[in-house]
Amino acid sequence: MSTIQILWVDDEIDLLKPHILFLEQRNYNVTTCKSGSEAIDILENEKFDIVFLDENMPGLTGLETLSELKAKQDNLPVVMITKSEEEYIMEEAIGSKIADYLIKPVNPNQILLSLKKNLDHSRLVSEKTTSSYQQEFRKIAMDLAMVNSYEEWVNLYQKLLYWEIQLENIEDPSMFEILESQKTEANIQFGKFIEKNYVDWFKPHTEAPTMSHTLFKEKIVPELSKEQPTLLVVVDNLRYDQWKVFEPIINNHYKKEHEEAFFSILPTATQYARNAIFSGLMPSDMEKLYPQYWKNDTDEGGKNLHEEDFLQTQMKRLNLNHLTCEFHKITNLKTGKKLVENFKTLKNNDLTVVVYNFVDMLSHAKTEMEVVKELASNDKAYRSLTLSWFKNSPLLEMIQQAQQLGFKLIITTDHGTINVKNPSKVIGDRDTSLNLRYKTGRSLTYEEKEVLVIKDPKEVHLPSINMSSSYIFAKGDSFFAYPNNYNHYVSYYRNTYQHGGVSLEEMIIPFSVFLPK
């Protein structure tokens, strides 16, 4: 390992001899100089890993030297050392992207700590994260063998996501591979759990989690009032891990009141799950009560054109007519920007609902466009792409405006999505639905071990396209492929993000409530 090169700039450098000896004994190489202009000249010809810079020097001040150094080498860490505790100096230095700030007199251990923090940070974090996960690995493995309720599944999934996000920045890919295998195993066990329990969740007097069709009544209605306007944002197709990476940006404007997970109904597809949220009904009840709004898989036309109508019927049923409500669906950048421009007019509503379709467009575009396939080749990249979008989206502008106008904020989604890798052969007639993660139709032939089968759709409140229709759902990371033109189909859809089936990623999804800061 090469020796760390330090440049130390201080007009009283002779008084710092003991500090410099202390560092040299620990194999750091220290170059010294007494002025800002001298430091700039030295930097022209030599490379350094870090600079210690005195703030109060004759000639060029520390702050002036700092801006010159940064102009030459923007990524060079600079630690500012000052006698002054004046706030404006601190703010100026921090605004100029210093790596650390120390107040004189400094002791050698402070210097050493600053070096470790700035130069060894990624290695130390990596080592600590790896050892912590190794300790947690056994516990997760034991939990996996014993988990037996929907609450325990939520806890386990959140734990796996926590480690996935922690481990993505470390330098040990083998740890990440171990976690991936744990996630795969978790999805196998979760598939068995859903197979055993899902039908029972619809039986009277059975304890069931909050699900798509009960979310509005159980979780959203208690948050609504005439005293404070509420902004409800439903980001389509938002996985829990994606939510976790952009939540910190929202925390700049809002403080979280509470967060919980709920379960998407099956199929984990927009026309079923999102319509269920807004109608407060399961799909077979929507079909029966509102045939003018509901469309089945094989029907022509858009399947989510009546969410606002469904919401109005639910609010009427729940006696919420005294609350004013407005509904907006954002499907492209133009409609998003337009809503931002007119956002102030929404403050008179008790409830403003914004359905934001971006993540869904991204996941579908991924199957169509090679460039998006490149950008979102795995979950880490997919999270990063979502974060980049969110930072620059009209949605963030809306949230900022909502905070200034005093809105309560609720963020949720309709279902998640999973990167599919393993084809599962299926045969059906020409009326079979087209989704890659679930199929409904009659005379379906499939690999029994790889699917969850619902032979009687009435048991789970799903509509039947005809008398003998059944549903099959892909489990884990599999996707359905027809035997004809099999190889082309498989290579086209493998490693794309799909939804509709049974997995932790698709079914366990976030619901968060925030109050403005």
BELJO-V596671 format. One record per backbone hydrogen bond with DSSP energy under -1.0 kcal/mol. CO is the residue of the C=O (numbers start at 1). NH is the residue of the N-H. If there is no record, write none. Layout:
<<CO | NH> <CO | NH>>
This chain:
<<4 | 29> <5 | 49> <5 | 50> <6 | 31> <7 | 52> <8 | 33> <9 | 54> <10 | 13> <12 | 15> <13 | 16> <14 | 17> <16 | 20> <17 | 21> <18 | 22> <19 | 23> <20 | 24> <21 | 25> <23 | 28> <24 | 27> <29 | 6> <31 | 8> <33 | 10> <35 | 39> <36 | 40> <37 | 41> <38 | 42> <39 | 43> <42 | 45> <42 | 46> <50 | 7> <51 | 79> <52 | 9> <53 | 81> <55 | 62> <61 | 65> <62 | 66> <63 | 67> <64 | 68> <65 | 69> <66 | 70> <67 | 71> <68 | 72> <69 | 73> <73 | 76> <77 | 51> <78 | 99> <78 | 100> <79 | 53> <80 | 102> <81 | 55> <82 | 104> <86 | 90> <87 | 91> <88 | 92> <89 | 93> <90 | 94> <91 | 95> <92 | 96> <93 | 98> <94 | 97> <100 | 80> <102 | 82> <107 | 111> <108 | 112> <109 | 113> <110 | 114> <111 | 115> <112 | 116> <113 | 117> <114 | 118> <115 | 119> <116 | 120> <120 | 124> <121 | 125> <122 | 126> <123 | 127> <124 | 128> <125 | 129> <126 | 130> <127 | 131> <128 | 132> <129 | 133> <130 | 134> <131 | 135> <132 | 136> <133 | 137> <136 | 140> <137 | 141> <138 | 142> <139 | 143> <140 | 144> <141 | 145> <143 | 147> <149 | 153> <150 | 154> <151 | 155> <152 | 156> <153 | 157> <154 | 158> <155 | 159> <156 | 160> <157 | 161> <158 | 162> <159 | 163> <160 | 164> <161 | 165> <162 | 166> <163 | 167> <164 | 168> <167 | 170> <172 | 175> <173 | 177> <174 | 178> <175 | 179> <176 | 180> <177 | 181> <178 | 182> <179 | 183> <180 | 184> <181 | 185> <182 | 186> <183 | 187> <184 | 188> <185 | 189> <186 | 190> <187 | 191> <188 | 192> <189 | 193> <190 | 194> <191 | 195> <192 | 196> <193 | 197> <194 | 198> <197 | 201> <199 | 202> <200 | 203> <203 | 206> <210 | 263> <211 | 214> <211 | 215> <214 | 218> <215 | 219> <215 | 220> <216 | 221> <220 | 223> <221 | 224> <229 | 408> <230 | 352> <231 | 410> <232 | 354> <233 | 412> <234 | 356> <235 | 238> <239 | 243> <240 | 244> <241 | 245> <242 | 246> <243 | 247> <246 | 250> <247 | 251> <249 | 252> <250 | 253> <250 | 254> <253 | 517> <255 | 515> <258 | 513> <260 | 511> <262 | 509> <263 | 212> <267 | 269> <269 | 273> <270 | 274> <270 | 275> <272 | 276> <273 | 277> <274 | 278> <275 | 279> <276 | 280> <282 | 286> <283 | 287> <284 | 288> <285 | 289> <286 | 290> <290 | 293> <290 | 294> <296 | 299> <306 | 310> <307 | 311> <308 | 312> <309 | 313> <310 | 314> <311 | 315> <312 | 316> <313 | 317> <314 | 318> <315 | 320> <316 | 319> <320 | 323> <324 | 350> <324 | 351> <326 | 353> <328 | 355> <330 | 357> <332 | 336> <333 | 337> <334 | 338> <335 | 339> <336 | 340> <337 | 341> <338 | 342> <340 | 343> <342 | 345> <343 | 346> <344 | 347> <346 | 349> <350 | 230> <351 | 326> <352 | 232> <353 | 328> <354 | 234> <355 | 330> <356 | 236> <357 | 361> <358 | 362> <359 | 363> <360 | 364> <361 | 365> <362 | 366> <365 | 369> <369 | 373> <370 | 374> <371 | 375> <372 | 376> <378 | 382> <379 | 383> <380 | 384> <381 | 385> <382 | 386> <383 | 387> <384 | 388> <385 | 389> <386 | 390> <387 | 391> <390 | 393> <393 | 397> <394 | 398> <395 | 399> <396 | 400> <397 | 401> <398 | 402> <399 | 403> <400 | 404> <401 | 405> <402 | 407> <403 | 406> <408 | 231> <409 | 514> <410 | 233> <411 | 512> <412 | 235> <418 | 498> <420 | 495> <422 | 479> <424 | 481> <427 | 445> <429 | 432> <436 | 480> <437 | 474> <439 | 472> <440 | 433> <441 | 470> <445 | 427> <447 | 450> <448 | 451> <450 | 475> <452 | 473> <454 | 471> <456 | 459> <457 | 460> <457 | 462> <458 | 461> <461 | 284> <466 | 469> <470 | 441> <471 | 454> <472 | 439> <473 | 452> <474 | 502> <475 | 478> <477 | 421> <477 | 422> <479 | 424> <481 | 426> <483 | 486> <485 | 489> <486 | 490> <487 | 491> <488 | 492> <489 | 493> <490 | 494> <493 | 496> <496 | 420> <498 | 418> <502 | 476> <503 | 507> <504 | 508> <506 | 416> <507 | 264> <509 | 262> <511 | 260> <512 | 411> <513 | 257> <513 | 258> <514 | 409> <515 | 255>>
